[in-house]
Amino acid sequence: MITISCFKDKQLPSPNIIFILTDDLGFQDLSSYGSIITNTPNLDKLANEGALLNSYYSAQAVCSASRAAILTGSYPNRIGFSGALGPNARVGINSEELLISEMLKDRGYSTAIYGKWHLGDREEFLPTRHGFDDFFGILYSNDMWPYHPERPNSYPDLMLYDYETPIEVLTDQSDLTKRLTDKSIDFIINNKDNPFFLYLAHPQPHVPLFASSAFNGRSENGLYSDVIEEIDHSVGELMKTLKENDLHENTVIVFTSDNGPWLSYGEHAGLTGIFREGKGTTWEGGQRVPCIVWYPNEINPNSIISDPLMGIDWLPTFASLTGGTLSINKIDGKNIWETLTKQSDESPHEALFFYYHTNSLHGVRYGDWKMYFPHKYRTLNGRIGKDDGQPIKYEYIDLKEMELYNLKDDPGETINLYANHPEIVKKIKLLADKKREEIGDDLKGITGLENRPIGTVDKNQ
């Protein structure tokens, strides 16, 4: 049994880690975050017994990029990631990057990913080539299949993989959440006597929405709520399994989302609450997402964490928890454990940087302030999407001047204070310029000095 001595000077077994990632979940989609149409008692329990983060961000507002950031601790544009990789993409996660799975495997952990990978579907990019002992799921988004509502002839069959073998053509995803949960339960039981890292990456509630027969219609508030309640049930089943196997006191659980909701899908999308815009933008609704962290040994019940944190922070945090060794590659994340356990009230980040569309710096959060640089963004401009799983078209707006918001007083980003606070503007500009030197900015035509390449397929393949 691996042991470490980082908890209050006590020698404890190295904790198991379960990282649950949903797809396109909105900030206000859980009852613990203010939803009045979904009932999520298991996640509420997780929050009541642990920490609820109300200022946590995905690293980008789109799938592949945000997932790359979680697993590597780096801004995705630092490592060449942007957007959402499609089937047969010639790029993927670079073998020179250290992933959480590889770091923990080196510490003797059993590792598994069940669900959506989305960091490349070629052989060299598969999760089993990057530190995961087991994989069961899909290699990219669940709408990249022949039934796409806008591009029905653009994608091949969606294959369900077991390890590295495609075993089934998915034409109905109704039971996928249940199957991923069952695999996760088996993995926990089979590894109860050694430390494990379980990455449960639900393809839902990304469209197309699917719920199993036990949950379809159960919420009485539409299919989206049914989907969320089934995910909540999945969390409950994992917690039950941990308790039955006497693992509940030494397992860290993180529950979050890869980005905000895909608002153009109307009632098939989540809610951002008071926050502006959604997925595909760097406004708060696009990247501020739910995050709950549970660990009875160290995190106090009913903890509310308001410091701005991001998906880049998990790798260095898990390294500190497990005695893991980081690679020589520079990363952007910080160890946030003292923040989560309230041993420190100082933010580990001086600033957070918000990129979208390849390597374009759209904004910076500095304390309670968030400043945007001129850029183009998409919006529904007040329109409401449909209720039939068909998207409506976005409009595109040019933000022509810099804008500054105080997120503490104005979380909805409605009052531009740029002209009122020149000293804040000057500080954020300096921070932005420094980061641009490191990893560039397409909007300024700046090539970064510290970028690393994304993995690429051999030109002969």
C-alpha positions as CSV (number, residue, x, y, z in Angstrom):
1,M,0.0,0.0,0.0
2,I,1.4,3.4,-1.0
3,T,1.5,5.9,1.8
4,I,2.1,9.6,1.9
5,S,2.4,12.0,4.8
6,C,0.8,15.3,3.6
7,F,-2.4,15.3,5.8
8,K,-1.9,17.1,9.1
9,D,1.4,15.3,9.7
10,K,-0.4,11.9,9.7
11,Q,0.7,8.9,7.7
12,L,-2.4,7.8,5.7
13,P,-3.0,5.5,2.8
14,S,-2.7,7.4,-0.6
15,P,-6.3,8.3,-1.4
16,N,-8.3,6.8,-4.3
17,I,-9.5,9.5,-6.8
18,I,-12.7,9.5,-8.7
19,F,-13.0,12.3,-11.2
20,I,-16.5,12.6,-12.7
21,L,-16.8,14.8,-15.8
22,T,-20.1,15.7,-17.4
23,D,-20.4,17.2,-20.9
24,D,-22.1,20.6,-21.4
25,L,-23.6,20.8,-17.9
26,G,-24.8,24.3,-17.0
27,F,-23.9,26.1,-13.8
28,Q,-27.6,26.0,-12.6
29,D,-28.3,22.4,-13.5
30,L,-28.0,20.9,-10.0
31,S,-30.3,21.6,-7.1
32,S,-27.3,22.4,-5.0
33,Y,-26.6,25.2,-7.5
34,G,-30.1,26.5,-7.6
35,S,-32.0,24.4,-10.1
36,I,-35.7,24.1,-9.4
37,I,-36.4,21.6,-12.2
38,T,-33.9,18.9,-11.4
39,N,-33.7,16.8,-8.2
40,T,-30.1,15.8,-7.5
41,P,-30.0,14.4,-3.9
42,N,-26.8,12.5,-4.2
43,L,-24.8,15.4,-5.6
44,D,-26.5,17.6,-2.9
45,K,-25.2,15.1,-0.3
46,L,-21.7,15.3,-1.9
47,A,-21.8,19.1,-1.6
48,N,-23.2,19.1,1.9
49,E,-20.4,16.7,3.1
50,G,-17.7,18.4,1.1
51,A,-16.9,21.6,-0.9
52,L,-19.1,23.4,-3.4
53,L,-17.1,25.7,-5.7
54,N,-19.0,28.7,-7.0
55,S,-16.2,30.3,-9.1
56,Y,-14.7,27.3,-10.9
57,Y,-13.9,27.4,-14.6
58,S,-13.4,25.0,-17.4
59,A,-10.1,25.9,-19.2
60,Q,-11.9,26.4,-22.5
61,A,-15.5,26.5,-23.6
62,V,-15.3,23.4,-25.8
63,C,-14.7,19.7,-25.3
64,S,-11.3,18.5,-26.4
65,A,-9.5,21.6,-25.2
66,S,-11.0,21.6,-21.7
67,R,-10.3,17.8,-21.3
68,A,-6.7,18.2,-22.4
69,A,-6.3,20.9,-19.7
70,I,-7.7,18.7,-16.9
71,L,-5.4,15.8,-17.7
72,T,-2.2,17.8,-18.3
73,G,-2.5,20.8,-15.9
74,S,-1.8,23.1,-18.9
75,Y,-3.8,25.7,-20.8
76,P,-4.9,23.8,-23.8
77,N,-3.4,26.3,-26.2
78,R,0.0,25.8,-24.5
79,I,-0.1,22.2,-25.7
80,G,-1.6,22.8,-29.1
81,F,-5.3,21.9,-28.3
82,S,-8.3,23.8,-29.5
83,G,-11.9,23.0,-30.4
84,A,-13.4,19.5,-30.5
85,L,-11.5,16.8,-32.4
86,G,-13.6,14.9,-35.0
87,P,-13.3,11.3,-36.2
88,N,-10.1,10.4,-37.9
89,A,-8.4,13.6,-36.8
90,R,-4.7,13.6,-37.5
91,V,-3.9,15.1,-34.2
92,G,-4.3,14.2,-30.5
93,I,-2.6,14.2,-27.2
94,N,1.2,14.3,-27.5
95,S,3.1,11.4,-25.9
96,E,5.5,14.0,-24.4
97,E,2.8,15.3,-22.1
98,L,2.3,13.9,-18.6
99,L,-1.3,13.0,-17.9
100,I,-2.9,12.5,-14.4
101,S,-3.3,8.8,-15.4
102,E,0.4,8.4,-16.1
103,M,1.5,10.2,-13.0
104,L,-0.7,8.1,-10.8
105,K,0.1,4.8,-12.6
106,D,3.8,5.6,-11.8
107,R,2.7,5.7,-8.1
108,G,1.2,2.2,-8.3
109,Y,-2.4,3.3,-9.0
110,S,-4.9,1.2,-11.1
111,T,-6.4,3.6,-13.7
112,A,-9.5,3.5,-15.8
113,I,-11.5,5.8,-18.0
114,Y,-15.1,5.0,-18.7
115,G,-17.0,7.3,-21.1
116,K,-15.8,10.0,-23.5
117,W,-12.1,10.4,-24.3
118,H,-11.9,13.1,-27.1
119,L,-8.1,13.5,-27.2
120,G,-7.6,11.7,-30.5
121,D,-9.0,8.5,-32.0
122,R,-5.9,7.2,-33.8
123,E,-4.0,4.3,-32.3
124,E,-1.2,6.3,-30.7
125,F,-3.7,8.7,-29.0
126,L,-5.9,6.1,-27.4
127,P,-6.3,6.4,-23.6
128,T,-4.7,3.0,-23.1
129,R,-1.5,4.4,-24.6
130,H,-1.5,7.3,-22.1
131,G,-1.6,5.7,-18.7
132,F,-5.1,4.1,-18.5
133,D,-5.2,0.4,-17.7
134,D,-8.8,0.2,-19.0
135,F,-11.2,2.0,-21.3
136,F,-14.8,1.5,-22.1
137,G,-16.7,4.2,-24.0
138,I,-16.5,6.5,-27.0
139,L,-13.6,8.3,-28.6
140,Y,-15.3,11.6,-29.4
141,S,-18.6,13.4,-28.8
142,N,-21.8,11.5,-28.9
143,D,-23.3,13.7,-31.7
144,M,-20.5,12.8,-34.1
145,W,-22.5,10.0,-35.7
146,P,-24.8,9.5,-38.7
147,Y,-27.8,11.0,-36.9
148,H,-26.4,14.5,-36.4
149,P,-29.3,17.0,-36.7
150,E,-27.4,19.4,-39.0
151,R,-24.8,17.2,-40.7
152,P,-26.3,13.7,-40.9
153,N,-23.9,12.5,-43.6
154,S,-20.7,14.0,-42.2
155,Y,-19.8,11.3,-39.6
156,P,-19.1,7.6,-39.5
157,D,-20.8,5.1,-37.2
158,L,-20.2,5.9,-33.5
159,M,-18.3,2.9,-32.1
160,L,-18.4,1.7,-28.5
161,Y,-14.9,0.6,-27.5
162,D,-13.8,-1.9,-24.9
163,Y,-10.1,-1.3,-24.2
164,E,-8.8,-0.7,-27.8
165,T,-11.4,-2.8,-29.6
166,P,-14.6,-1.4,-31.2
167,I,-17.3,-3.8,-30.0
168,E,-20.6,-2.2,-31.0
169,V,-22.1,0.3,-33.3
170,L,-24.1,2.7,-31.2
171,T,-27.5,3.5,-32.7
172,D,-29.2,4.0,-29.4
173,Q,-27.4,5.6,-26.4
174,S,-30.2,5.1,-23.9
175,D,-28.3,2.7,-21.6
176,L,-24.8,4.2,-21.9
177,T,-24.9,6.1,-18.6
178,K,-25.9,2.9,-16.8
179,R,-23.3,0.8,-18.6
180,L,-20.6,3.3,-17.7
181,T,-21.7,3.3,-14.1
182,D,-21.7,-0.5,-13.9
183,K,-18.2,-0.6,-15.3
184,S,-17.1,2.0,-12.7
185,I,-18.7,0.0,-9.8
186,D,-16.9,-3.2,-11.0
187,F,-13.6,-1.3,-11.2
188,I,-13.9,0.1,-7.7
189,I,-14.7,-3.4,-6.3
190,N,-11.9,-5.0,-8.2
191,N,-9.4,-2.5,-6.9
192,K,-10.6,-2.1,-3.3
193,D,-7.3,-3.3,-2.0
194,N,-5.0,-0.9,-3.9
195,P,-5.2,2.8,-4.8
196,F,-7.1,3.6,-7.9
197,F,-7.9,6.5,-10.3
198,L,-11.3,6.4,-11.9
199,Y,-12.1,8.9,-14.6
200,L,-15.8,8.7,-15.4
201,A,-16.4,11.0,-18.3
202,H,-20.2,10.9,-19.0
203,P,-21.1,11.8,-22.7
204,Q,-24.3,13.3,-21.3
205,P,-25.9,15.9,-21.1
206,H,-24.3,16.7,-24.5
207,V,-26.8,16.4,-27.2
208,P,-28.3,14.1,-28.4
209,L,-29.9,13.4,-25.0
210,F,-30.6,9.9,-23.8
211,A,-31.9,8.5,-20.5
212,S,-32.5,4.8,-19.7
213,S,-36.0,3.5,-19.4
214,A,-35.9,3.8,-15.6
215,F,-35.3,7.6,-15.9
216,N,-37.0,8.6,-19.2
217,G,-39.9,10.7,-18.0
218,R,-39.2,10.3,-14.3
219,S,-38.4,13.9,-13.5
220,E,-41.6,15.2,-15.2
221,N,-39.6,18.2,-16.3
222,G,-38.4,17.1,-19.7
223,L,-35.6,14.9,-21.1
224,Y,-32.8,17.1,-20.0
225,S,-33.8,16.8,-16.3
226,D,-34.2,13.1,-16.7
227,V,-30.6,12.9,-18.0
228,I,-29.3,14.9,-15.0
229,E,-31.2,12.8,-12.5
230,E,-29.8,9.6,-14.0
231,I,-26.3,11.1,-13.7
232,D,-27.1,12.0,-10.0
233,H,-28.2,8.4,-9.5
234,S,-24.9,7.2,-10.9
235,V,-23.1,9.3,-8.3
236,G,-25.2,7.7,-5.6
237,E,-24.4,4.2,-6.8
238,L,-20.6,5.0,-6.7
239,M,-20.9,6.4,-3.2
240,K,-22.9,3.4,-2.1
241,T,-20.2,1.1,-3.5
242,L,-17.4,3.0,-1.7
243,K,-19.2,2.7,1.6
244,E,-20.0,-1.0,1.2
245,N,-16.3,-1.6,0.5
246,D,-15.1,0.6,3.4
247,L,-13.4,3.1,0.9
248,H,-15.6,6.1,1.6
249,E,-13.3,7.8,4.1
250,N,-10.2,7.7,1.8
251,T,-11.6,8.5,-1.6
252,V,-11.5,11.9,-3.2
253,I,-14.4,12.6,-5.5
254,V,-14.5,15.5,-8.0
255,F,-17.7,16.2,-9.9
256,T,-17.7,18.9,-12.6
257,S,-18.3,19.8,-16.3
258,D,-16.1,20.3,-19.3
259,N,-17.8,23.6,-20.2
260,G,-21.2,25.4,-20.0
261,P,-24.4,24.5,-21.8
262,W,-25.0,24.4,-25.6
263,L,-27.7,27.0,-25.5
264,S,-28.8,26.8,-29.2
265,Y,-30.4,23.4,-28.3
266,G,-33.1,25.1,-26.2
267,E,-34.8,22.7,-23.8
268,H,-32.2,20.1,-24.6
269,A,-29.5,22.3,-23.1
270,G,-28.8,23.3,-19.5
271,L,-29.1,26.6,-17.7
272,T,-26.4,29.2,-16.7
273,G,-28.5,31.0,-14.1
274,I,-27.5,34.6,-13.8
275,F,-24.4,34.1,-16.0
276,R,-24.0,35.5,-19.5
277,E,-24.0,33.3,-22.7
278,G,-22.9,29.6,-22.8
279,K,-20.7,27.0,-24.4
280,G,-18.4,28.4,-27.1
281,T,-17.9,31.7,-25.4
282,T,-15.6,33.1,-22.7
283,W,-18.4,34.9,-21.0
284,E,-19.1,33.5,-17.5
285,G,-21.9,31.1,-18.8
286,G,-19.5,29.4,-21.2
287,Q,-16.8,28.5,-18.7
288,R,-18.1,28.9,-15.1
289,V,-19.4,25.4,-14.3
290,P,-20.5,23.4,-11.2
291,C,-17.7,21.7,-9.3
292,I,-18.1,19.7,-6.1
293,V,-15.2,18.1,-4.2
294,W,-15.6,15.5,-1.5
295,Y,-13.0,14.0,0.8
296,P,-14.1,13.3,4.4
297,N,-10.5,13.1,5.8
298,E,-9.7,16.7,5.0
299,I,-12.6,18.8,3.5
300,N,-15.0,20.2,6.0
301,P,-18.7,19.7,5.4
302,N,-20.7,22.5,3.8
303,S,-17.6,24.3,2.6
304,I,-18.2,27.1,0.0
305,I,-15.1,28.0,-2.1
306,S,-15.3,31.3,-3.9
307,D,-11.7,31.7,-5.0
308,P,-11.4,31.5,-8.8
309,L,-10.1,28.0,-9.7
310,M,-9.8,26.1,-13.0
311,G,-9.5,22.7,-14.6
312,I,-5.8,23.1,-15.0
313,D,-5.4,22.8,-11.2
314,W,-6.2,19.1,-10.8
315,L,-2.9,17.5,-11.9
316,P,-0.7,19.5,-9.5
317,T,-3.3,19.0,-6.7
318,F,-3.4,15.3,-7.2
319,A,0.4,15.2,-7.3
320,S,0.5,16.8,-3.9
321,L,-2.1,14.4,-2.5
322,T,-0.4,11.2,-3.8
323,G,3.3,12.1,-3.8
324,G,3.2,12.1,-7.6
325,T,6.1,13.5,-9.6
326,L,5.4,16.2,-12.2
327,S,7.2,16.2,-15.6
328,I,9.8,18.8,-16.6
329,N,7.2,20.4,-18.9
330,K,5.9,23.7,-17.6
331,I,2.2,23.7,-16.6
332,D,-0.2,26.4,-15.6
333,G,-2.2,24.8,-12.9
334,K,-1.7,25.3,-9.1
335,N,-2.0,23.0,-6.1
336,I,-5.4,24.1,-4.7
337,W,-5.6,21.7,-1.8
338,E,-5.1,24.3,0.8
339,T,-7.9,26.4,-0.8
340,L,-10.3,23.4,-0.8
341,T,-9.5,22.5,2.8
342,K,-9.6,26.2,3.9
343,Q,-6.0,26.1,5.2
344,S,-5.4,29.2,3.2
345,D,-7.6,32.1,2.2
346,E,-5.2,33.3,-0.5
347,S,-5.9,32.4,-4.1
348,P,-3.2,30.3,-5.7
349,H,-3.7,32.2,-9.0
350,E,-2.7,35.8,-9.6
351,A,-4.9,35.6,-12.7
352,L,-6.8,33.2,-14.9
353,F,-6.6,33.5,-18.7
354,F,-9.6,32.8,-21.0
355,Y,-8.9,31.6,-24.5
356,Y,-11.2,30.4,-27.3
357,H,-10.9,29.8,-31.0
358,T,-7.4,28.3,-31.3
359,N,-5.0,30.7,-29.4
360,S,-7.0,33.9,-29.1
361,L,-6.9,35.6,-25.7
362,H,-10.5,36.8,-25.0
363,G,-10.3,37.7,-21.4
364,V,-8.5,37.7,-18.0
365,R,-9.9,37.2,-14.5
366,Y,-7.9,39.1,-11.8
367,G,-9.4,38.9,-8.4
368,D,-13.0,40.0,-8.6
369,W,-12.4,41.6,-12.0
370,K,-12.7,40.2,-15.5
371,M,-11.6,42.1,-18.5
372,Y,-12.3,41.3,-22.1
373,F,-10.3,42.2,-25.2
374,P,-11.9,42.9,-28.5
375,H,-13.0,39.6,-30.2
376,K,-15.9,38.0,-32.0
377,Y,-18.4,35.8,-30.0
378,R,-21.5,33.9,-30.7
379,T,-24.9,34.7,-29.1
380,L,-28.6,33.8,-29.4
381,N,-29.3,37.5,-28.6
382,G,-32.2,36.7,-26.3
383,R,-33.8,34.1,-28.5
384,I,-34.9,30.8,-27.0
385,G,-34.0,27.4,-28.6
386,K,-36.5,24.7,-29.5
387,D,-37.7,21.8,-27.5
388,D,-37.1,19.1,-30.1
389,G,-33.4,18.5,-30.1
390,Q,-32.8,20.7,-33.2
391,P,-30.5,23.7,-32.8
392,I,-31.2,27.3,-33.9
393,K,-28.5,29.4,-35.4
394,Y,-26.2,31.7,-33.5
395,E,-25.5,35.3,-34.4
396,Y,-22.0,36.7,-34.2
397,I,-21.1,40.0,-32.5
398,D,-17.8,41.9,-32.6
399,L,-16.8,43.2,-29.2
400,K,-14.9,46.2,-30.5
401,E,-13.6,47.7,-27.3
402,M,-12.2,46.4,-24.0
403,E,-14.8,45.8,-21.3
404,L,-14.3,45.4,-17.5
405,Y,-16.7,43.8,-15.1
406,N,-16.6,43.3,-11.3
407,L,-17.9,39.8,-10.9
408,K,-18.5,40.1,-7.2
409,D,-21.0,43.0,-7.6
410,D,-22.1,42.2,-11.2
411,P,-21.8,38.4,-11.9
412,G,-24.1,38.8,-14.9
413,E,-21.6,41.1,-16.6
414,T,-24.0,43.9,-17.3
415,I,-22.1,47.0,-16.3
416,N,-18.9,47.9,-18.1
417,L,-16.5,49.6,-15.7
418,Y,-13.6,49.9,-18.1
419,A,-13.4,53.7,-17.9
420,N,-13.8,53.8,-14.1
421,H,-10.8,51.8,-13.1
422,P,-7.6,52.6,-15.1
423,E,-5.3,51.1,-12.4
424,I,-7.1,47.7,-12.7
425,V,-7.0,47.9,-16.5
426,K,-3.3,48.6,-16.5
427,K,-2.6,45.7,-14.2
428,I,-4.6,43.2,-16.3
429,K,-3.0,44.5,-19.5
430,L,0.4,43.8,-18.0
431,L,-0.6,40.3,-16.9
432,A,-2.1,39.6,-20.4
433,D,1.1,40.8,-22.2
434,K,3.2,38.5,-20.1
435,K,1.0,35.5,-20.8
436,R,1.0,36.4,-24.5
437,E,4.8,36.2,-24.5
438,E,4.5,32.7,-23.1
439,I,1.8,31.1,-25.2
440,G,0.9,33.7,-27.8
441,D,-2.3,35.4,-29.0
442,D,-3.8,35.1,-32.5
443,L,-5.7,38.3,-32.0
444,K,-2.5,40.2,-31.6
445,G,-0.5,38.1,-34.1
446,I,1.8,37.0,-31.3
447,T,3.5,33.6,-31.4
448,G,4.3,32.2,-27.9
449,L,7.8,31.3,-26.8
450,E,6.7,28.4,-24.6
451,N,4.1,26.5,-26.7
452,R,4.4,22.8,-27.2
453,P,3.1,20.9,-30.2
454,I,0.0,18.7,-30.2
455,G,0.6,15.1,-31.1
456,T,0.4,14.4,-34.9
457,V,-0.1,11.2,-36.9
458,D,2.9,10.0,-38.9
459,K,2.6,11.5,-42.4
460,N,2.6,8.0,-43.9
461,Q,-0.4,6.9,-42.0
